């Protein structure tokens, strides 16, 4: 209860700062015109994106604070930050820093909601990693909280800023594929685990890491910390982690960005048996005018990594890390595949997405992946997880009501 009262007091005090306009942001940035940032959750992904910020914002961006519960991560993040950057285990400490303009939220999913809500209440802009929220309900709460402010919030879904993906979307808008019949998302990696490497090499604030998670364990458990994506207590598993990216592209291209009407799913553990999150699964989604599938396996590297295949009545589009390719109908042997109708070579860099966020901090414009996009993108995968756990079909009504049949 004391912790809850402390948070309410903090939010009330921080919220007094109010939302900043583009003009007032210029004053906050000061004479050096630098966007001063703090990272909350400085694990591997967080530090990777810190490097993107430092590269894209060279001379214009600097990390001045780090909130991280694990000592070795603090040390690594400090190397990517301004000399003398503040280091703390409590993210609220960095929200109280007036010089911090933006928060980089790279915490595990179970912390996403509270960090984003507290950050915008404190008058900070936020770059928050996907998946957007731990549950559909939490996603709704984040959207409501953010839209109650004027803060800029970018969800880390870099495909929304990709030249390749945007070009592919234009082809679909131009009718190159015709009416879409089915879309297929896949992700195949051979990802064995080595528990012997899960050793603590410094102090860990275990209670803060667990935070709002459903289950609490008295002693730090290496598997739960170093492999937290393998446990439903802390995230939606690979279903939401990778599915957020791929299902968003499908929805953006084919359903005005909206989530599916229903989902069914089956899955199992074939290699990551230390956790309760399936490392192999197949989900099927029902949209108003087409079907979609989402299949993942971390025990086999067939075609390596991700691929999206969108099949229309006039042509088929394939997107992956190499770019996109469009094949016209019909396929006839022995000329398979048919000659390419369109092609783009290039992957999915994070840099343009970071650049878009930094531009929006200054302009106060809407970013490429605002909160509604993040929420809609992960809603379908959340439905699939519910279907997996309940062993039934899960539906979503137009007004957001979930039912299991």
NORCORFEN-V858782 format. One record per helix or strand of 2 or more residues. SS is the DSSP state (alpha for helix, beta for strand). FROM is the first residue (numbers start at 1). TO is the last residue. If there is no record, write none. Layout:
ss->SS from->FROM to->TO
ss->SS from->FROM to->TO
This chain:
ss->alpha from->2 to->15
ss->alpha from->22 to->29
ss->beta from->35 to->40
ss->alpha from->44 to->56
ss->beta from->61 to->67
ss->alpha from->71 to->78
ss->beta from->86 to->88
ss->alpha from->91 to->95
ss->beta from->102 to->105
ss->alpha from->109 to->121
ss->beta from->125 to->128
ss->alpha from->136 to->147
ss->beta from->153 to->155
ss->alpha from->158 to->161
ss->alpha from->163 to->173
ss->beta from->180 to->188
ss->alpha from->195 to->197
ss->alpha from->206 to->210
ss->alpha from->222 to->226
ss->alpha from->228 to->230
ss->alpha from->237 to->241
ss->alpha from->243 to->254
ss->beta from->262 to->268
ss->beta from->280 to->286
ss->beta from->291 to->297
ss->beta from->305 to->312
ss->beta from->315 to->320
ss->beta from->323 to->328
ss->beta from->340 to->345
ss->alpha from->351 to->363
ss->alpha from->371 to->390
ss->beta from->394 to->396
ss->beta from->402 to->404
